[in-house]
């Protein structure tokens, strides 16, 4: 994540090529996750945490790719209304 999604080692800089490469690597890890095993409850917890980190990393990378303007190199954010579907 640090190298491909713009962490401290890259001075928080990234681009579409790096983000897409990061997604490719995350996809390989995601492919391996169903085959993970654990010898005890501690390792099971660590494996479950790894699964959650994988999901969070994929979400952050997609989000960064979505909001990065490759032409200007600027970031954009906007507020959207919340629609409550359950009262």
PDB file of N, CA, C and O in Angstrom:
ATOM      1  N   UNK A   1       0.829  -1.183   0.000  1.00  0.00           N
ATOM      2  CA  UNK A   1       0.000   0.000   0.000  1.00  0.00           C
ATOM      3  C   UNK A   1       0.869   1.240   0.000  1.00  0.00           C
ATOM      4  O   UNK A   1       0.554   2.211  -0.688  1.00  0.00           O
ATOM      5  N   UNK A   2       1.941   1.230   0.747  1.00  0.00           N
ATOM      6  CA  UNK A   2       2.792   2.407   0.851  1.00  0.00           C
ATOM      7  C   UNK A   2       3.369   2.785  -0.509  1.00  0.00           C
ATOM      8  O   UNK A   2       3.370   3.956  -0.890  1.00  0.00           O
ATOM      9  N   UNK A   3       3.852   1.796  -1.227  1.00  0.00           N
ATOM     10  CA  UNK A   3       4.495   2.058  -2.515  1.00  0.00           C
ATOM     11  C   UNK A   3       3.493   2.368  -3.623  1.00  0.00           C
ATOM     12  O   UNK A   3       3.734   3.259  -4.437  1.00  0.00           O
ATOM     13  N   UNK A   4       2.385   1.656  -3.666  1.00  0.00           N
ATOM     14  CA  UNK A   4       1.463   1.764  -4.793  1.00  0.00           C
ATOM     15  C   UNK A   4       0.320   2.750  -4.581  1.00  0.00           C
ATOM     16  O   UNK A   4      -0.197   3.313  -5.546  1.00  0.00           O
ATOM     17  N   UNK A   5      -0.080   2.963  -3.331  1.00  0.00           N
ATOM     18  CA  UNK A   5      -1.216   3.842  -3.069  1.00  0.00           C
ATOM     19  C   UNK A   5      -0.810   5.185  -2.486  1.00  0.00           C
ATOM     20  O   UNK A   5      -1.657   5.938  -2.005  1.00  0.00           O
ATOM     21  N   UNK A   6       0.484   5.490  -2.526  1.00  0.00           N
ATOM     22  CA  UNK A   6       0.941   6.810  -2.119  1.00  0.00           C
ATOM     23  C   UNK A   6       1.142   6.983  -0.637  1.00  0.00           C
ATOM     24  O   UNK A   6       0.471   7.806  -0.015  1.00  0.00           O
ATOM     25  N   UNK A   7       2.043   6.234  -0.060  1.00  0.00           N
ATOM     26  CA  UNK A   7       2.328   6.347   1.362  1.00  0.00           C
ATOM     27  C   UNK A   7       3.549   7.208   1.630  1.00  0.00           C
ATOM     28  O   UNK A   7       4.009   7.947   0.760  1.00  0.00           O
ATOM     29  N   UNK A   8       4.066   7.101   2.845  1.00  0.00           N
ATOM     30  CA  UNK A   8       5.167   7.958   3.267  1.00  0.00           C
ATOM     31  C   UNK A   8       6.438   7.723   2.451  1.00  0.00           C
ATOM     32  O   UNK A   8       7.186   8.668   2.200  1.00  0.00           O
ATOM     33  N   UNK A   9       6.695   6.488   2.035  1.00  0.00           N
ATOM     34  CA  UNK A   9       7.927   6.207   1.287  1.00  0.00           C
ATOM     35  C   UNK A   9       7.934   6.853  -0.095  1.00  0.00           C
ATOM     36  O   UNK A   9       8.999   7.046  -0.681  1.00  0.00           O
ATOM     37  N   UNK A  10       6.751   7.190  -0.622  1.00  0.00           N
ATOM     38  CA  UNK A  10       6.668   7.864  -1.922  1.00  0.00           C
ATOM     39  C   UNK A  10       6.264   9.328  -1.761  1.00  0.00           C
ATOM     40  O   UNK A  10       5.820   9.979  -2.706  1.00  0.00           O
ATOM     41  N   UNK A  11       6.433   9.831  -0.516  1.00  0.00           N
ATOM     42  CA  UNK A  11       6.074  11.220  -0.210  1.00  0.00           C
ATOM     43  C   UNK A  11       4.612  11.505  -0.542  1.00  0.00           C
ATOM     44  O   UNK A  11       4.264  12.600  -0.984  1.00  0.00           O
ATOM     45  N   UNK A  12       3.768  10.506  -0.324  1.00  0.00           N
ATOM     46  CA  UNK A  12       2.307  10.598  -0.535  1.00  0.00           C
ATOM     47  C   UNK A  12       1.934  10.921  -1.979  1.00  0.00           C
ATOM     48  O   UNK A  12       0.902  11.540  -2.241  1.00  0.00           O
ATOM     49  N   UNK A  13       2.770  10.505  -2.895  1.00  0.00           N
ATOM     50  CA  UNK A  13       2.496  10.709  -4.322  1.00  0.00           C
ATOM     51  C   UNK A  13       2.145   9.369  -4.952  1.00  0.00           C
ATOM     52  O   UNK A  13       2.701   8.334  -4.585  1.00  0.00           O
ATOM     53  N   UNK A  14       1.226   9.397  -5.894  1.00  0.00           N
ATOM     54  CA  UNK A  14       0.863   8.188  -6.623  1.00  0.00           C
ATOM     55  C   UNK A  14       0.332   8.582  -7.988  1.00  0.00           C
ATOM     56  O   UNK A  14       0.194   9.769  -8.284  1.00  0.00           O
ATOM     57  N   UNK A  15       0.038   7.608  -8.812  1.00  0.00           N
ATOM     58  CA  UNK A  15      -0.545   7.876 -10.125  1.00  0.00           C
ATOM     59  C   UNK A  15      -1.362   6.661 -10.545  1.00  0.00           C
ATOM     60  O   UNK A  15      -1.375   5.641  -9.856  1.00  0.00           O
ATOM     61  N   UNK A  16      -2.033   6.775 -11.664  1.00  0.00           N
ATOM     62  CA  UNK A  16      -2.901   5.704 -12.126  1.00  0.00           C
ATOM     63  C   UNK A  16      -2.179   4.394 -12.360  1.00  0.00           C
ATOM     64  O   UNK A  16      -2.722   3.326 -12.075  1.00  0.00           O
ATOM     65  N   UNK A  17      -0.970   4.462 -12.871  1.00  0.00           N
ATOM     66  CA  UNK A  17      -0.207   3.239 -13.148  1.00  0.00           C
ATOM     67  C   UNK A  17       0.087   2.496 -11.846  1.00  0.00           C
ATOM     68  O   UNK A  17      -0.110   1.284 -11.758  1.00  0.00           O
ATOM     69  N   UNK A  18       0.559   3.227 -10.840  1.00  0.00           N
ATOM     70  CA  UNK A  18       0.871   2.597  -9.559  1.00  0.00           C
ATOM     71  C   UNK A  18      -0.389   2.071  -8.870  1.00  0.00           C
ATOM     72  O   UNK A  18      -0.381   0.978  -8.304  1.00  0.00           O
ATOM     73  N   UNK A  19      -1.452   2.839  -8.918  1.00  0.00           N
ATOM     74  CA  UNK A  19      -2.694   2.408  -8.289  1.00  0.00           C
ATOM     75  C   UNK A  19      -3.232   1.137  -8.947  1.00  0.00           C
ATOM     76  O   UNK A  19      -3.680   0.221  -8.257  1.00  0.00           O
ATOM     77  N   UNK A  20      -3.189   1.082 -10.259  1.00  0.00           N
ATOM     78  CA  UNK A  20      -3.664  -0.118 -10.964  1.00  0.00           C
ATOM     79  C   UNK A  20      -2.769  -1.315 -10.688  1.00  0.00           C
ATOM     80  O   UNK A  20      -3.256  -2.440 -10.577  1.00  0.00           O
ATOM     81  N   UNK A  21      -1.459  -1.083 -10.574  1.00  0.00           N
ATOM     82  CA  UNK A  21      -0.549  -2.188 -10.225  1.00  0.00           C
ATOM     83  C   UNK A  21      -0.851  -2.680  -8.808  1.00  0.00           C
ATOM     84  O   UNK A  21      -0.836  -3.883  -8.546  1.00  0.00           O
ATOM     85  N   UNK A  22      -1.121  -1.758  -7.916  1.00  0.00           N
ATOM     86  CA  UNK A  22      -1.499  -2.142  -6.560  1.00  0.00           C
ATOM     87  C   UNK A  22      -2.749  -2.996  -6.548  1.00  0.00           C
ATOM     88  O   UNK A  22      -2.830  -3.974  -5.804  1.00  0.00           O
ATOM     89  N   UNK A  23      -3.727  -2.634  -7.369  1.00  0.00           N
ATOM     90  CA  UNK A  23      -4.954  -3.431  -7.454  1.00  0.00           C
ATOM     91  C   UNK A  23      -4.676  -4.825  -8.000  1.00  0.00           C
ATOM     92  O   UNK A  23      -5.297  -5.795  -7.567  1.00  0.00           O
ATOM     93  N   UNK A  24      -3.750  -4.933  -8.943  1.00  0.00           N
ATOM     94  CA  UNK A  24      -3.370  -6.252  -9.470  1.00  0.00           C
ATOM     95  C   UNK A  24      -2.771  -7.118  -8.365  1.00  0.00           C
ATOM     96  O   UNK A  24      -3.107  -8.295  -8.238  1.00  0.00           O
ATOM     97  N   UNK A  25      -1.884  -6.529  -7.568  1.00  0.00           N
ATOM     98  CA  UNK A  25      -1.249  -7.281  -6.483  1.00  0.00           C
ATOM     99  C   UNK A  25      -2.252  -7.654  -5.397  1.00  0.00           C
ATOM    100  O   UNK A  25      -2.197  -8.752  -4.844  1.00  0.00           O
ATOM    101  N   UNK A  26      -3.159  -6.744  -5.097  1.00  0.00           N
ATOM    102  CA  UNK A  26      -4.203  -7.045  -4.122  1.00  0.00           C
ATOM    103  C   UNK A  26      -5.103  -8.170  -4.627  1.00  0.00           C
ATOM    104  O   UNK A  26      -5.557  -8.999  -3.838  1.00  0.00           O
ATOM    105  N   UNK A  27      -5.364  -8.207  -5.928  1.00  0.00           N
ATOM    106  CA  UNK A  27      -6.187  -9.279  -6.502  1.00  0.00           C
ATOM    107  C   UNK A  27      -5.506 -10.634  -6.321  1.00  0.00           C
ATOM    108  O   UNK A  27      -6.178 -11.633  -6.063  1.00  0.00           O
ATOM    109  N   UNK A  28      -4.181 -10.675  -6.454  1.00  0.00           N
ATOM    110  CA  UNK A  28      -3.459 -11.935  -6.239  1.00  0.00           C
ATOM    111  C   UNK A  28      -3.580 -12.385  -4.784  1.00  0.00           C
ATOM    112  O   UNK A  28      -3.785 -13.566  -4.505  1.00  0.00           O
ATOM    113  N   UNK A  29      -3.453 -11.435  -3.868  1.00  0.00           N
ATOM    114  CA  UNK A  29      -3.592 -11.761  -2.453  1.00  0.00           C
ATOM    115  C   UNK A  29      -5.021 -12.217  -2.148  1.00  0.00           C
ATOM    116  O   UNK A  29      -5.237 -13.161  -1.387  1.00  0.00           O
ATOM    117  N   UNK A  30      -5.978 -11.537  -2.749  1.00  0.00           N
ATOM    118  CA  UNK A  30      -7.388 -11.889  -2.548  1.00  0.00           C
ATOM    119  C   UNK A  30      -7.659 -13.312  -3.047  1.00  0.00           C
ATOM    120  O   UNK A  30      -8.452 -14.043  -2.453  1.00  0.00           O
ATOM    121  N   UNK A  31      -7.012 -13.690  -4.113  1.00  0.00           N
ATOM    122  CA  UNK A  31      -7.152 -15.045  -4.664  1.00  0.00           C
ATOM    123  C   UNK A  31      -6.636 -16.102  -3.690  1.00  0.00           C
ATOM    124  O   UNK A  31      -7.166 -17.211  -3.626  1.00  0.00           O
ATOM    125  N   UNK A  32      -5.600 -15.749  -2.935  1.00  0.00           N
ATOM    126  CA  UNK A  32      -5.000 -16.691  -1.989  1.00  0.00           C
ATOM    127  C   UNK A  32      -5.738 -16.776  -0.653  1.00  0.00           C
ATOM    128  O   UNK A  32      -5.587 -17.758   0.073  1.00  0.00           O
ATOM    129  N   UNK A  33      -6.519 -15.775  -0.327  1.00  0.00           N
ATOM    130  CA  UNK A  33      -7.151 -15.724   1.000  1.00  0.00           C
ATOM    131  C   UNK A  33      -8.021 -16.935   1.333  1.00  0.00           C
ATOM    132  O   UNK A  33      -7.974 -17.395   2.474  1.00  0.00           O
ATOM    133  N   UNK A  34      -8.811 -17.479   0.404  1.00  0.00           N
ATOM    134  CA  UNK A  34      -9.630 -18.641   0.775  1.00  0.00           C
ATOM    135  C   UNK A  34      -8.808 -19.873   1.160  1.00  0.00           C
ATOM    136  O   UNK A  34      -9.347 -20.816   1.739  1.00  0.00           O
ATOM    137  N   UNK A  35      -7.524 -19.873   0.847  1.00  0.00           N
ATOM    138  CA  UNK A  35      -6.673 -21.025   1.125  1.00  0.00           C
ATOM    139  C   UNK A  35      -5.841 -20.839   2.394  1.00  0.00           C
ATOM    140  O   UNK A  35      -5.006 -21.682   2.722  1.00  0.00           O
ATOM    141  N   UNK A  36      -6.069 -19.743   3.099  1.00  0.00           N
ATOM    142  CA  UNK A  36      -5.324 -19.478   4.331  1.00  0.00           C
ATOM    143  C   UNK A  36      -5.783 -20.424   5.422  1.00  0.00           C
ATOM    144  O   UNK A  36      -6.942 -20.838   5.460  1.00  0.00           O
ATOM    145  N   UNK A  37      -4.869 -20.756   6.297  1.00  0.00           N
ATOM    146  CA  UNK A  37      -5.202 -21.627   7.412  1.00  0.00           C
ATOM    147  C   UNK A  37      -4.618 -21.074   8.700  1.00  0.00           C
ATOM    148  O   UNK A  37      -3.829 -20.129   8.678  1.00  0.00           O
ATOM    149  N   UNK A  38      -5.004 -21.660   9.810  1.00  0.00           N
ATOM    150  CA  UNK A  38      -4.520 -21.216  11.111  1.00  0.00           C
ATOM    151  C   UNK A  38      -4.354 -22.422  12.024  1.00  0.00           C
ATOM    152  O   UNK A  38      -5.174 -23.340  12.020  1.00  0.00           O
ATOM    153  N   UNK A  39      -3.285 -22.404  12.801  1.00  0.00           N
ATOM    154  CA  UNK A  39      -3.039 -23.536  13.700  1.00  0.00           C
ATOM    155  C   UNK A  39      -3.668 -23.341  15.074  1.00  0.00           C
ATOM    156  O   UNK A  39      -3.809 -24.296  15.838  1.00  0.00           O
ATOM    157  N   UNK A  40      -4.042 -22.118  15.385  1.00  0.00           N
ATOM    158  CA  UNK A  40      -4.704 -21.868  16.668  1.00  0.00           C
ATOM    159  C   UNK A  40      -5.568 -20.615  16.543  1.00  0.00           C
ATOM    160  O   UNK A  40      -5.611 -19.987  15.485  1.00  0.00           O
ATOM    161  N   UNK A  41      -6.253 -20.255  17.626  1.00  0.00           N
ATOM    162  CA  UNK A  41      -7.159 -19.107  17.592  1.00  0.00           C
ATOM    163  C   UNK A  41      -6.423 -17.794  17.339  1.00  0.00           C
ATOM    164  O   UNK A  41      -6.958 -16.897  16.688  1.00  0.00           O
ATOM    165  N   UNK A  42      -5.209 -17.679  17.847  1.00  0.00           N
ATOM    166  CA  UNK A  42      -4.436 -16.459  17.628  1.00  0.00           C
ATOM    167  C   UNK A  42      -4.157 -16.268  16.133  1.00  0.00           C
ATOM    168  O   UNK A  42      -4.344 -15.173  15.603  1.00  0.00           O
ATOM    169  N   UNK A  43      -3.720 -17.309  15.469  1.00  0.00           N
ATOM    170  CA  UNK A  43      -3.440 -17.216  14.037  1.00  0.00           C
ATOM    171  C   UNK A  43      -4.726 -17.048  13.229  1.00  0.00           C
ATOM    172  O   UNK A  43      -4.726 -16.402  12.181  1.00  0.00           O
ATOM    173  N   UNK A  44      -5.805 -17.622  13.712  1.00  0.00           N
ATOM    174  CA  UNK A  44      -7.085 -17.436  13.047  1.00  0.00           C
ATOM    175  C   UNK A  44      -7.495 -15.961  13.099  1.00  0.00           C
ATOM    176  O   UNK A  44      -7.977 -15.404  12.113  1.00  0.00           O
ATOM    177  N   UNK A  45      -7.294 -15.342  14.263  1.00  0.00           N
ATOM    178  CA  UNK A  45      -7.606 -13.922  14.397  1.00  0.00           C
ATOM    179  C   UNK A  45      -6.736 -13.091  13.467  1.00  0.00           C
ATOM    180  O   UNK A  45      -7.230 -12.169  12.818  1.00  0.00           O
ATOM    181  N   UNK A  46      -5.450 -13.404  13.394  1.00  0.00           N
ATOM    182  CA  UNK A  46      -4.543 -12.660  12.506  1.00  0.00           C
ATOM    183  C   UNK A  46      -4.922 -12.850  11.035  1.00  0.00           C
ATOM    184  O   UNK A  46      -4.817 -11.912  10.246  1.00  0.00           O
ATOM    185  N   UNK A  47      -5.355 -14.039  10.667  1.00  0.00           N
ATOM    186  CA  UNK A  47      -5.792 -14.292   9.295  1.00  0.00           C
ATOM    187  C   UNK A  47      -7.054 -13.503   8.987  1.00  0.00           C
ATOM    188  O   UNK A  47      -7.188 -12.945   7.898  1.00  0.00           O
ATOM    189  N   UNK A  48      -7.974 -13.453   9.935  1.00  0.00           N
ATOM    190  CA  UNK A  48      -9.203 -12.689   9.751  1.00  0.00           C
ATOM    191  C   UNK A  48      -8.894 -11.198   9.620  1.00  0.00           C
ATOM    192  O   UNK A  48      -9.499 -10.508   8.799  1.00  0.00           O
ATOM    193  N   UNK A  49      -7.946 -10.696  10.432  1.00  0.00           N
ATOM    194  CA  UNK A  49      -7.533  -9.302  10.338  1.00  0.00           C
ATOM    195  C   UNK A  49      -6.890  -9.012   8.984  1.00  0.00           C
ATOM    196  O   UNK A  49      -7.096  -7.941   8.414  1.00  0.00           O
ATOM    197  N   UNK A  50      -6.118  -9.958   8.475  1.00  0.00           N
ATOM    198  CA  UNK A  50      -5.519  -9.799   7.153  1.00  0.00           C
ATOM    199  C   UNK A  50      -6.595  -9.675   6.085  1.00  0.00           C
ATOM    200  O   UNK A  50      -6.465  -8.877   5.157  1.00  0.00           O
ATOM    201  N   UNK A  51      -7.644 -10.453   6.213  1.00  0.00           N
ATOM    202  CA  UNK A  51      -8.758 -10.381   5.270  1.00  0.00           C
ATOM    203  C   UNK A  51      -9.406  -8.989   5.313  1.00  0.00           C
ATOM    204  O   UNK A  51      -9.742  -8.423   4.272  1.00  0.00           O
ATOM    205  N   UNK A  52      -9.573  -8.455   6.500  1.00  0.00           N
ATOM    206  CA  UNK A  52     -10.156  -7.118   6.639  1.00  0.00           C
ATOM    207  C   UNK A  52      -9.221  -6.049   6.079  1.00  0.00           C
ATOM    208  O   UNK A  52      -9.678  -5.103   5.436  1.00  0.00           O
ATOM    209  N   UNK A  53      -7.925  -6.189   6.315  1.00  0.00           N
ATOM    210  CA  UNK A  53      -6.949  -5.233   5.772  1.00  0.00           C
ATOM    211  C   UNK A  53      -6.944  -5.272   4.253  1.00  0.00           C
ATOM    212  O   UNK A  53      -6.797  -4.240   3.598  1.00  0.00           O
ATOM    213  N   UNK A  54      -7.102  -6.452   3.702  1.00  0.00           N
ATOM    214  CA  UNK A  54      -7.166  -6.584   2.253  1.00  0.00           C
ATOM    215  C   UNK A  54      -8.360  -5.820   1.697  1.00  0.00           C
ATOM    216  O   UNK A  54      -8.233  -5.101   0.706  1.00  0.00           O
ATOM    217  N   UNK A  55      -9.509  -5.973   2.326  1.00  0.00           N
ATOM    218  CA  UNK A  55     -10.712  -5.260   1.896  1.00  0.00           C
ATOM    219  C   UNK A  55     -10.528  -3.746   2.030  1.00  0.00           C
ATOM    220  O   UNK A  55     -10.898  -2.989   1.132  1.00  0.00           O
ATOM    221  N   UNK A  56      -9.957  -3.313   3.150  1.00  0.00           N
ATOM    222  CA  UNK A  56      -9.728  -1.878   3.363  1.00  0.00           C
ATOM    223  C   UNK A  56      -8.731  -1.331   2.340  1.00  0.00           C
ATOM    224  O   UNK A  56      -8.922  -0.234   1.815  1.00  0.00           O
ATOM    225  N   UNK A  57      -7.688  -2.074   2.061  1.00  0.00           N
ATOM    226  CA  UNK A  57      -6.680  -1.636   1.088  1.00  0.00           C
ATOM    227  C   UNK A  57      -7.271  -1.514  -0.308  1.00  0.00           C
ATOM    228  O   UNK A  57      -6.998  -0.554  -1.028  1.00  0.00           O
ATOM    229  N   UNK A  58      -8.073  -2.481  -0.676  1.00  0.00           N
ATOM    230  CA  UNK A  58      -8.715  -2.448  -1.987  1.00  0.00           C
ATOM    231  C   UNK A  58      -9.664  -1.245  -2.080  1.00  0.00           C
ATOM    232  O   UNK A  58      -9.722  -0.571  -3.109  1.00  0.00           O
ATOM    233  N   UNK A  59     -10.398  -0.987  -1.007  1.00  0.00           N
ATOM    234  CA  UNK A  59     -11.324   0.144  -0.988  1.00  0.00           C
ATOM    235  C   UNK A  59     -10.584   1.470  -1.119  1.00  0.00           C
ATOM    236  O   UNK A  59     -10.984   2.337  -1.897  1.00  0.00           O
ATOM    237  N   UNK A  60      -9.507   1.626  -0.357  1.00  0.00           N
ATOM    238  CA  UNK A  60      -8.725   2.866  -0.410  1.00  0.00           C
ATOM    239  C   UNK A  60      -8.123   3.068  -1.801  1.00  0.00           C
ATOM    240  O   UNK A  60      -8.126   4.184  -2.320  1.00  0.00           O
ATOM    241  N   UNK A  61      -7.615   2.011  -2.399  1.00  0.00           N
ATOM    242  CA  UNK A  61      -6.992   2.127  -3.717  1.00  0.00           C
ATOM    243  C   UNK A  61      -8.017   2.504  -4.779  1.00  0.00           C
ATOM    244  O   UNK A  61      -7.755   3.369  -5.615  1.00  0.00           O
ATOM    245  N   UNK A  62      -9.178   1.865  -4.751  1.00  0.00           N
ATOM    246  CA  UNK A  62     -10.236   2.226  -5.706  1.00  0.00           C
ATOM    247  C   UNK A  62     -10.690   3.667  -5.489  1.00  0.00           C
ATOM    248  O   UNK A  62     -10.916   4.404  -6.449  1.00  0.00           O
ATOM    249  N   UNK A  63     -10.821   4.059  -4.239  1.00  0.00           N
ATOM    250  CA  UNK A  63     -11.259   5.418  -3.918  1.00  0.00           C
ATOM    251  C   UNK A  63     -10.247   6.442  -4.421  1.00  0.00           C
ATOM    252  O   UNK A  63     -10.622   7.459  -5.005  1.00  0.00           O
ATOM    253  N   UNK A  64      -8.969   6.173  -4.192  1.00  0.00           N
ATOM    254  CA  UNK A  64      -7.928   7.090  -4.643  1.00  0.00           C
ATOM    255  C   UNK A  64      -7.895   7.170  -6.165  1.00  0.00           C
ATOM    256  O   UNK A  64      -7.745   8.254  -6.729  1.00  0.00           O
ATOM    257  N   UNK A  65      -8.033   6.042  -6.820  1.00  0.00           N
ATOM    258  CA  UNK A  65      -8.045   6.025  -8.279  1.00  0.00           C
ATOM    259  C   UNK A  65      -9.239   6.800  -8.820  1.00  0.00           C
ATOM    260  O   UNK A  65      -9.133   7.481  -9.840  1.00  0.00           O
ATOM    261  N   UNK A  66     -10.359   6.697  -8.144  1.00  0.00           N
ATOM    262  CA  UNK A  66     -11.574   7.379  -8.589  1.00  0.00           C
ATOM    263  C   UNK A  66     -11.448   8.895  -8.492  1.00  0.00           C
ATOM    264  O   UNK A  66     -11.881   9.607  -9.398  1.00  0.00           O
ATOM    265  N   UNK A  67     -10.863   9.396  -7.411  1.00  0.00           N
ATOM    266  CA  UNK A  67     -10.877  10.843  -7.205  1.00  0.00           C
ATOM    267  C   UNK A  67      -9.622  11.554  -7.659  1.00  0.00           C
ATOM    268  O   UNK A  67      -9.533  12.772  -7.502  1.00  0.00           O
ATOM    269  N   UNK A  68      -8.628  10.839  -8.226  1.00  0.00           N
ATOM    270  CA  UNK A  68      -7.383  11.466  -8.691  1.00  0.00           C
ATOM    271  C   UNK A  68      -7.530  11.945 -10.113  1.00  0.00           C
ATOM    272  O   UNK A  68      -7.836  11.160 -11.010  1.00  0.00           O
ATOM    273  N   UNK A  69      -7.311  13.240 -10.330  1.00  0.00           N
ATOM    274  CA  UNK A  69      -7.390  13.812 -11.675  1.00  0.00           C
ATOM    275  C   UNK A  69      -6.016  13.690 -12.334  1.00  0.00           C
ATOM    276  O   UNK A  69      -5.097  14.442 -12.010  1.00  0.00           O
ATOM    277  N   UNK A  70      -5.882  12.749 -13.250  1.00  0.00           N
ATOM    278  CA  UNK A  70      -4.576  12.482 -13.850  1.00  0.00           C
ATOM    279  C   UNK A  70      -4.054  13.629 -14.693  1.00  0.00           C
ATOM    280  O   UNK A  70      -2.844  13.728 -14.895  1.00  0.00           O
ATOM    281  N   UNK A  71      -4.917  14.496 -15.189  1.00  0.00           N
ATOM    282  CA  UNK A  71      -4.467  15.614 -16.024  1.00  0.00           C
ATOM    283  C   UNK A  71      -3.838  16.732 -15.205  1.00  0.00           C
ATOM    284  O   UNK A  71      -2.825  17.304 -15.607  1.00  0.00           O
ATOM    285  N   UNK A  72      -4.429  17.042 -14.066  1.00  0.00           N
ATOM    286  CA  UNK A  72      -3.923  18.142 -13.248  1.00  0.00           C
ATOM    287  C   UNK A  72      -3.141  17.675 -12.033  1.00  0.00           C
ATOM    288  O   UNK A  72      -2.388  18.452 -11.445  1.00  0.00           O
ATOM    289  N   UNK A  73      -3.310  16.416 -11.649  1.00  0.00           N
ATOM    290  CA  UNK A  73      -2.650  15.909 -10.452  1.00  0.00           C
ATOM    291  C   UNK A  73      -3.302  16.384  -9.168  1.00  0.00           C
ATOM    292  O   UNK A  73      -2.720  16.246  -8.092  1.00  0.00           O
ATOM    293  N   UNK A  74      -4.497  16.939  -9.263  1.00  0.00           N
ATOM    294  CA  UNK A  74      -5.187  17.460  -8.091  1.00  0.00           C
ATOM    295  C   UNK A  74      -6.229  16.466  -7.588  1.00  0.00           C
ATOM    296  O   UNK A  74      -6.703  15.595  -8.318  1.00  0.00           O
ATOM    297  N   UNK A  75      -6.560  16.633  -6.326  1.00  0.00           N
ATOM    298  CA  UNK A  75      -7.558  15.795  -5.682  1.00  0.00           C
ATOM    299  C   UNK A  75      -8.850  16.573  -5.565  1.00  0.00           C
ATOM    300  O   UNK A  75      -8.827  17.796  -5.420  1.00  0.00           O
ATOM    301  N   UNK A  76      -9.964  15.890  -5.624  1.00  0.00           N
ATOM    302  CA  UNK A  76     -11.273  16.547  -5.474  1.00  0.00           C
ATOM    303  C   UNK A  76     -12.132  15.730  -4.515  1.00  0.00           C
ATOM    304  O   UNK A  76     -12.119  14.499  -4.529  1.00  0.00           O
ATOM    305  N   UNK A  77     -12.875  16.448  -3.688  1.00  0.00           N
ATOM    306  CA  UNK A  77     -13.804  15.791  -2.772  1.00  0.00           C
ATOM    307  C   UNK A  77     -15.109  16.557  -2.815  1.00  0.00           C
ATOM    308  O   UNK A  77     -15.135  17.754  -3.104  1.00  0.00           O
ATOM    309  N   UNK A  78     -16.174  15.867  -2.530  1.00  0.00           N
ATOM    310  CA  UNK A  78     -17.475  16.523  -2.505  1.00  0.00           C
ATOM    311  C   UNK A  78     -18.336  15.858  -1.450  1.00  0.00           C
ATOM    312  O   UNK A  78     -18.105  14.708  -1.077  1.00  0.00           O
ATOM    313  N   UNK A  79     -19.324  16.584  -0.976  1.00  0.00           N
ATOM    314  CA  UNK A  79     -20.271  16.036  -0.028  1.00  0.00           C
ATOM    315  C   UNK A  79     -21.495  15.564  -0.790  1.00  0.00           C
ATOM    316  O   UNK A  79     -21.934  16.202  -1.746  1.00  0.00           O
ATOM    317  N   UNK A  80     -22.027  14.461  -0.365  1.00  0.00           N
ATOM    318  CA  UNK A  80     -23.225  13.913  -0.985  1.00  0.00           C
ATOM    319  C   UNK A  80     -24.282  13.739   0.104  1.00  0.00           C
ATOM    320  O   UNK A  80     -23.943  13.479   1.259  1.00  0.00           O
ATOM    321  N   UNK A  81     -25.552  13.879  -0.252  1.00  0.00           N
ATOM    322  CA  UNK A  81     -26.590  13.712   0.766  1.00  0.00           C
ATOM    323  C   UNK A  81     -26.691  12.252   1.216  1.00  0.00           C
ATOM    324  O   UNK A  81     -26.406  11.326   0.457  1.00  0.00           O
ATOM    325  N   UNK A  82     -27.102  12.080   2.460  1.00  0.00           N
ATOM    326  CA  UNK A  82     -27.321  10.748   3.010  1.00  0.00           C
ATOM    327  C   UNK A  82     -28.796  10.400   2.809  1.00  0.00           C
ATOM    328  O   UNK A  82     -29.678  11.180   3.168  1.00  0.00           O
ATOM    329  N   UNK A  83     -29.048   9.256   2.249  1.00  0.00           N
ATOM    330  CA  UNK A  83     -30.414   8.796   2.040  1.00  0.00           C
ATOM    331  C   UNK A  83     -30.673   7.635   3.012  1.00  0.00           C
ATOM    332  O   UNK A  83     -30.104   6.553   2.872  1.00  0.00           O
ATOM    333  N   UNK A  84     -31.535   7.882   3.986  1.00  0.00           N
ATOM    334  CA  UNK A  84     -31.854   6.843   4.967  1.00  0.00           C
ATOM    335  C   UNK A  84     -32.943   5.934   4.364  1.00  0.00           C
ATOM    336  O   UNK A  84     -34.050   6.378   4.058  1.00  0.00           O
ATOM    337  N   UNK A  85     -32.593   4.663   4.207  1.00  0.00           N
ATOM    338  CA  UNK A  85     -33.562   3.740   3.610  1.00  0.00           C
ATOM    339  C   UNK A  85     -34.363   3.009   4.665  1.00  0.00           C
ATOM    340  O   UNK A  85     -35.361   2.354   4.363  1.00  0.00           O
ATOM    341  N   UNK A  86     -33.911   3.127   5.926  1.00  0.00           N
ATOM    342  CA  UNK A  86     -34.645   2.519   7.051  1.00  0.00           C
ATOM    343  C   UNK A  86     -34.860   3.598   8.100  1.00  0.00           C
ATOM    344  O   UNK A  86     -33.911   4.266   8.510  1.00  0.00           O
ATOM    345  N   UNK A  87     -36.085   3.769   8.529  1.00  0.00           N
ATOM    346  CA  UNK A  87     -36.374   4.776   9.573  1.00  0.00           C
ATOM    347  C   UNK A  87     -36.100   4.240  10.947  1.00  0.00           C
ATOM    348  O   UNK A  87     -36.288   4.950  11.935  1.00  0.00           O
TER     349      UNK A  87
END
